[in-house]
Amino acid sequence: MTTLLLVRHGLTAMTGPMLAGWTPGLGLDERGRAQAAALAGRIAELPLAAIVSSPLDRCLQTAEAIAAGRPGAAGTVRADDRFGEVRYGDWTGRRIEDLAKEPLWRVVQTHPSAATFPGEDGESLAAAQHRAVAAVRDWNARIAAEHGPDALYVVCSHGDVIKAIVADALGLHLDQFQRIHADPASLTAVRYTELRPFVVRLNDTGGDVSALVPEPPKDAGAAHAGDAGDGSGKAGLGSSDAVVGGGA
């Protein structure tokens, strides 16, 4: 039951009015640094096994704020290009209001699985999702092997990449991923089990995170099916089972 904590980078001078893409040297602005520090403080209690990041500065700086002062492997940020921003090609650095007038804009909105961005280094959204989800699978296996099946780890990435990963976790076609939202410095948690992922936190920008701390192993026979003792109704269930009625 490896848990992936998806973090979107904090604000930059380009976030919002412009499409930053792979613009080099674009770090967090004062607002983004404050957001990263606040997020780091909010999740300080979580026992992270690792912190992985897009190689772009705005993500690395956000991830480094989370890693600061942490012991062991979680004190070092590891970059993975597969979590890098979508390669928007010739759209990179342009104003959003101008891009919205392009014919491709409507495709990106209504049929994103068919969208490929223009230019030599333009990427399709489908390819971006494929590389990001493949990276999640690889890191899930690696983290579980090194730290056990209940480990938590952070991946700091970008809005469209996070949305694509969440769409996969929800079993949604990529054409539905625009229904998902990821704010700057938001936290999204996906717990991966043998049968299915569970999206347990989505676009969280200020909630309590104590529920994400892994529960200690319970003694065998301490509870029997349907009687967890805490009212959750989860005793006797496998890690991939969903509680009928929702549980507590």
Contacts in CASP RR format, 6 or more apart in sequence:
PFRMAT RR
TARGET T0000
AUTHOR 0000-0000-0000
METHOD contacts of the structure
MODEL  1
MTTLLLVRHGLTAMTGPMLAGWTPGLGLDERGRAQAAALAGRIAELPLAA
IVSSPLDRCLQTAEAIAAGRPGAAGTVRADDRFGEVRYGDWTGRRIEDLA
KEPLWRVVQTHPSAATFPGEDGESLAAAQHRAVAAVRDWNARIAAEHGPD
ALYVVCSHGDVIKAIVADALGLHLDQFQRIHADPASLTAVRYTELRPFVV
RLNDTGGDVSALVPEPPKDAGAAHAGDAGDGSGKAGLGSSDAVVGGGA
1 149 0 8 1.000
1 150 0 8 1.000
1 191 0 8 1.000
1 192 0 8 1.000
1 193 0 8 1.000
1 239 0 8 1.000
2 140 0 8 1.000
2 143 0 8 1.000
2 144 0 8 1.000
2 148 0 8 1.000
2 149 0 8 1.000
2 150 0 8 1.000
2 151 0 8 1.000
2 152 0 8 1.000
2 153 0 8 1.000
2 191 0 8 1.000
2 192 0 8 1.000
3 150 0 8 1.000
3 151 0 8 1.000
3 152 0 8 1.000
3 153 0 8 1.000
3 189 0 8 1.000
3 190 0 8 1.000
3 191 0 8 1.000
3 192 0 8 1.000
3 200 0 8 1.000
3 212 0 8 1.000
3 214 0 8 1.000
4 136 0 8 1.000
4 139 0 8 1.000
4 140 0 8 1.000
4 152 0 8 1.000
4 153 0 8 1.000
4 155 0 8 1.000
4 165 0 8 1.000
4 189 0 8 1.000
4 190 0 8 1.000
4 191 0 8 1.000
4 192 0 8 1.000
5 43 0 8 1.000
5 46 0 8 1.000
5 48 0 8 1.000
5 152 0 8 1.000
5 153 0 8 1.000
5 154 0 8 1.000
5 155 0 8 1.000
5 187 0 8 1.000
5 188 0 8 1.000
5 189 0 8 1.000
5 212 0 8 1.000
6 154 0 8 1.000
6 155 0 8 1.000
6 157 0 8 1.000
6 162 0 8 1.000
6 165 0 8 1.000
6 166 0 8 1.000
6 182 0 8 1.000
6 187 0 8 1.000
6 188 0 8 1.000
6 189 0 8 1.000
6 190 0 8 1.000
7 39 0 8 1.000
7 62 0 8 1.000
7 63 0 8 1.000
7 66 0 8 1.000
7 154 0 8 1.000
7 155 0 8 1.000
7 156 0 8 1.000
7 157 0 8 1.000
7 185 0 8 1.000
7 186 0 8 1.000
7 187 0 8 1.000
7 188 0 8 1.000
8 156 0 8 1.000
8 157 0 8 1.000
8 158 0 8 1.000
8 159 0 8 1.000
8 162 0 8 1.000
8 182 0 8 1.000
8 183 0 8 1.000
8 184 0 8 1.000
8 185 0 8 1.000
8 186 0 8 1.000
9 28 0 8 1.000
9 32 0 8 1.000
9 36 0 8 1.000
9 54 0 8 1.000
9 56 0 8 1.000
9 58 0 8 1.000
9 59 0 8 1.000
9 61 0 8 1.000
9 62 0 8 1.000
9 156 0 8 1.000
9 157 0 8 1.000
9 158 0 8 1.000
9 184 0 8 1.000
9 185 0 8 1.000
10 28 0 8 1.000
10 31 0 8 1.000
10 32 0 8 1.000
10 35 0 8 1.000
10 36 0 8 1.000
10 58 0 8 1.000
10 62 0 8 1.000
10 184 0 8 1.000
10 185 0 8 1.000
11 28 0 8 1.000
11 29 0 8 1.000
11 31 0 8 1.000
11 32 0 8 1.000
11 35 0 8 1.000
11 184 0 8 1.000
11 185 0 8 1.000
12 20 0 8 1.000
12 26 0 8 1.000
12 27 0 8 1.000
12 28 0 8 1.000
12 29 0 8 1.000
12 32 0 8 1.000
12 58 0 8 1.000
13 26 0 8 1.000
13 29 0 8 1.000
14 20 0 8 1.000
14 23 0 8 1.000
14 26 0 8 1.000
14 93 0 8 1.000
15 184 0 8 1.000
16 96 0 8 1.000
17 95 0 8 1.000
17 96 0 8 1.000
17 97 0 8 1.000
18 93 0 8 1.000
18 94 0 8 1.000
18 95 0 8 1.000
18 96 0 8 1.000
19 88 0 8 1.000
19 91 0 8 1.000
19 92 0 8 1.000
19 93 0 8 1.000
19 94 0 8 1.000
19 95 0 8 1.000
19 96 0 8 1.000
19 99 0 8 1.000
20 26 0 8 1.000
20 58 0 8 1.000
20 85 0 8 1.000
20 92 0 8 1.000
20 93 0 8 1.000
21 56 0 8 1.000
21 85 0 8 1.000
21 86 0 8 1.000
21 87 0 8 1.000
21 88 0 8 1.000
21 92 0 8 1.000
21 93 0 8 1.000
21 158 0 8 1.000
22 56 0 8 1.000
22 84 0 8 1.000
22 85 0 8 1.000
22 87 0 8 1.000
22 88 0 8 1.000
22 92 0 8 1.000
22 121 0 8 1.000
23 92 0 8 1.000
23 93 0 8 1.000
24 57 0 8 1.000
25 57 0 8 1.000
26 56 0 8 1.000
26 57 0 8 1.000
26 58 0 8 1.000
27 57 0 8 1.000
27 58 0 8 1.000
27 61 0 8 1.000
28 35 0 8 1.000
28 36 0 8 1.000
28 57 0 8 1.000
28 58 0 8 1.000
28 61 0 8 1.000
28 62 0 8 1.000
32 62 0 8 1.000
32 184 0 8 1.000
32 185 0 8 1.000
33 61 0 8 1.000
33 65 0 8 1.000
35 62 0 8 1.000
35 184 0 8 1.000
35 185 0 8 1.000
36 61 0 8 1.000
36 62 0 8 1.000
36 65 0 8 1.000
36 66 0 8 1.000
36 185 0 8 1.000
37 65 0 8 1.000
38 185 0 8 1.000
39 62 0 8 1.000
39 65 0 8 1.000
39 66 0 8 1.000
39 185 0 8 1.000
39 187 0 8 1.000
40 65 0 8 1.000
40 66 0 8 1.000
40 68 0 8 1.000
42 187 0 8 1.000
42 206 0 8 1.000
42 207 0 8 1.000
42 209 0 8 1.000
43 66 0 8 1.000
43 154 0 8 1.000
43 187 0 8 1.000
43 209 0 8 1.000
45 209 0 8 1.000
45 210 0 8 1.000
45 213 0 8 1.000
46 152 0 8 1.000
46 209 0 8 1.000
46 212 0 8 1.000
46 213 0 8 1.000
47 152 0 8 1.000
47 213 0 8 1.000
47 214 0 8 1.000
48 66 0 8 1.000
48 70 0 8 1.000
48 74 0 8 1.000
48 152 0 8 1.000
48 153 0 8 1.000
48 154 0 8 1.000
49 73 0 8 1.000
49 74 0 8 1.000
49 143 0 8 1.000
49 146 0 8 1.000
49 147 0 8 1.000
49 151 0 8 1.000
49 152 0 8 1.000
49 153 0 8 1.000
50 73 0 8 1.000
50 74 0 8 1.000
50 78 0 8 1.000
50 139 0 8 1.000
50 143 0 8 1.000
50 147 0 8 1.000
50 153 0 8 1.000
50 154 0 8 1.000
51 63 0 8 1.000
51 66 0 8 1.000
51 67 0 8 1.000
51 70 0 8 1.000
51 74 0 8 1.000
51 75 0 8 1.000
51 76 0 8 1.000
51 77 0 8 1.000
51 78 0 8 1.000
51 153 0 8 1.000
51 154 0 8 1.000
51 156 0 8 1.000
52 63 0 8 1.000
52 77 0 8 1.000
52 78 0 8 1.000
52 79 0 8 1.000
52 80 0 8 1.000
52 83 0 8 1.000
52 139 0 8 1.000
52 153 0 8 1.000
52 154 0 8 1.000
52 155 0 8 1.000
52 156 0 8 1.000
53 59 0 8 1.000
53 60 0 8 1.000
53 62 0 8 1.000
53 63 0 8 1.000
53 77 0 8 1.000
53 78 0 8 1.000
53 79 0 8 1.000
53 80 0 8 1.000
53 83 0 8 1.000
53 155 0 8 1.000
53 156 0 8 1.000
53 157 0 8 1.000
54 60 0 8 1.000
54 79 0 8 1.000
54 80 0 8 1.000
54 81 0 8 1.000
54 83 0 8 1.000
54 84 0 8 1.000
54 85 0 8 1.000
54 156 0 8 1.000
54 157 0 8 1.000
54 158 0 8 1.000
54 161 0 8 1.000
55 79 0 8 1.000
55 80 0 8 1.000
55 81 0 8 1.000
55 84 0 8 1.000
56 84 0 8 1.000
56 85 0 8 1.000
56 158 0 8 1.000
59 83 0 8 1.000
59 84 0 8 1.000
59 156 0 8 1.000
59 157 0 8 1.000
59 158 0 8 1.000
60 77 0 8 1.000
60 79 0 8 1.000
60 156 0 8 1.000
62 156 0 8 1.000
62 185 0 8 1.000
63 77 0 8 1.000
63 154 0 8 1.000
63 156 0 8 1.000
64 77 0 8 1.000
66 154 0 8 1.000
66 156 0 8 1.000
67 74 0 8 1.000
67 75 0 8 1.000
67 76 0 8 1.000
67 77 0 8 1.000
68 75 0 8 1.000
69 75 0 8 1.000
77 156 0 8 1.000
80 135 0 8 1.000
80 139 0 8 1.000
80 155 0 8 1.000
82 131 0 8 1.000
82 132 0 8 1.000
82 134 0 8 1.000
82 135 0 8 1.000
83 132 0 8 1.000
83 135 0 8 1.000
83 155 0 8 1.000
83 156 0 8 1.000
83 157 0 8 1.000
83 158 0 8 1.000
83 161 0 8 1.000
84 132 0 8 1.000
84 157 0 8 1.000
84 158 0 8 1.000
84 161 0 8 1.000
85 157 0 8 1.000
85 158 0 8 1.000
85 160 0 8 1.000
85 161 0 8 1.000
86 117 0 8 1.000
86 123 0 8 1.000
86 125 0 8 1.000
86 128 0 8 1.000
86 158 0 8 1.000
86 160 0 8 1.000
86 161 0 8 1.000
87 117 0 8 1.000
87 121 0 8 1.000
87 122 0 8 1.000
87 123 0 8 1.000
87 128 0 8 1.000
88 117 0 8 1.000
88 122 0 8 1.000
88 123 0 8 1.000
89 117 0 8 1.000
89 118 0 8 1.000
89 119 0 8 1.000
89 120 0 8 1.000
89 121 0 8 1.000
89 122 0 8 1.000
89 123 0 8 1.000
90 117 0 8 1.000
90 118 0 8 1.000
90 119 0 8 1.000
90 122 0 8 1.000
91 99 0 8 1.000
91 102 0 8 1.000
91 117 0 8 1.000
91 118 0 8 1.000
99 105 0 8 1.000
104 115 0 8 1.000
104 117 0 8 1.000
104 118 0 8 1.000
107 114 0 8 1.000
107 115 0 8 1.000
108 115 0 8 1.000
108 125 0 8 1.000
109 178 0 8 1.000
110 175 0 8 1.000
111 175 0 8 1.000
112 125 0 8 1.000
112 174 0 8 1.000
112 175 0 8 1.000
112 177 0 8 1.000
112 178 0 8 1.000
113 125 0 8 1.000
113 126 0 8 1.000
113 173 0 8 1.000
113 174 0 8 1.000
113 175 0 8 1.000
115 124 0 8 1.000
115 125 0 8 1.000
116 122 0 8 1.000
116 123 0 8 1.000
116 124 0 8 1.000
116 125 0 8 1.000
117 123 0 8 1.000
117 124 0 8 1.000
125 160 0 8 1.000
125 164 0 8 1.000
125 174 0 8 1.000
125 177 0 8 1.000
126 174 0 8 1.000
128 160 0 8 1.000
128 161 0 8 1.000
128 164 0 8 1.000
129 164 0 8 1.000
129 165 0 8 1.000
129 167 0 8 1.000
129 168 0 8 1.000
129 174 0 8 1.000
129 177 0 8 1.000
132 157 0 8 1.000
132 161 0 8 1.000
132 164 0 8 1.000
132 165 0 8 1.000
133 164 0 8 1.000
133 165 0 8 1.000
133 168 0 8 1.000
135 155 0 8 1.000
136 155 0 8 1.000
136 165 0 8 1.000
136 192 0 8 1.000
139 153 0 8 1.000
139 155 0 8 1.000
140 192 0 8 1.000
143 151 0 8 1.000
143 153 0 8 1.000
144 151 0 8 1.000
149 239 0 8 1.000
150 214 0 8 1.000
151 214 0 8 1.000
152 212 0 8 1.000
152 214 0 8 1.000
157 165 0 8 1.000
159 182 0 8 1.000
160 177 0 8 1.000
162 182 0 8 1.000
162 188 0 8 1.000
163 177 0 8 1.000
163 178 0 8 1.000
163 180 0 8 1.000
163 181 0 8 1.000
163 182 0 8 1.000
164 174 0 8 1.000
164 177 0 8 1.000
165 190 0 8 1.000
166 177 0 8 1.000
166 180 0 8 1.000
166 182 0 8 1.000
166 188 0 8 1.000
166 190 0 8 1.000
166 199 0 8 1.000
166 202 0 8 1.000
167 173 0 8 1.000
167 174 0 8 1.000
167 176 0 8 1.000
167 177 0 8 1.000
167 180 0 8 1.000
169 190 0 8 1.000
169 192 0 8 1.000
169 197 0 8 1.000
169 199 0 8 1.000
170 180 0 8 1.000
170 197 0 8 1.000
170 199 0 8 1.000
172 179 0 8 1.000
180 202 0 8 1.000
180 203 0 8 1.000
181 203 0 8 1.000
182 188 0 8 1.000
182 203 0 8 1.000
183 203 0 8 1.000
183 205 0 8 1.000
185 205 0 8 1.000
186 203 0 8 1.000
186 204 0 8 1.000
186 205 0 8 1.000
187 201 0 8 1.000
187 203 0 8 1.000
187 204 0 8 1.000
187 205 0 8 1.000
187 206 0 8 1.000
187 209 0 8 1.000
188 199 0 8 1.000
188 201 0 8 1.000
188 202 0 8 1.000
188 203 0 8 1.000
188 204 0 8 1.000
189 199 0 8 1.000
189 200 0 8 1.000
189 201 0 8 1.000
189 204 0 8 1.000
189 212 0 8 1.000
190 197 0 8 1.000
190 198 0 8 1.000
190 199 0 8 1.000
190 200 0 8 1.000
191 197 0 8 1.000
191 198 0 8 1.000
191 200 0 8 1.000
193 239 0 8 1.000
193 240 0 8 1.000
194 239 0 8 1.000
194 240 0 8 1.000
195 240 0 8 1.000
196 240 0 8 1.000
198 242 0 8 1.000
200 211 0 8 1.000
200 212 0 8 1.000
201 209 0 8 1.000
201 212 0 8 1.000
218 235 0 8 1.000
222 235 0 8 1.000
223 229 0 8 1.000
223 235 0 8 1.000
223 236 0 8 1.000
224 235 0 8 1.000
224 236 0 8 1.000
225 235 0 8 1.000
225 236 0 8 1.000
225 237 0 8 1.000
226 233 0 8 1.000
226 235 0 8 1.000
226 236 0 8 1.000
227 233 0 8 1.000
227 235 0 8 1.000
228 234 0 8 1.000
228 235 0 8 1.000
228 236 0 8 1.000
229 235 0 8 1.000
230 248 0 8 1.000
231 247 0 8 1.000
231 248 0 8 1.000
232 243 0 8 1.000
232 247 0 8 1.000
232 248 0 8 1.000
233 243 0 8 1.000
233 247 0 8 1.000
233 248 0 8 1.000
234 243 0 8 1.000
234 247 0 8 1.000
237 243 0 8 1.000
END
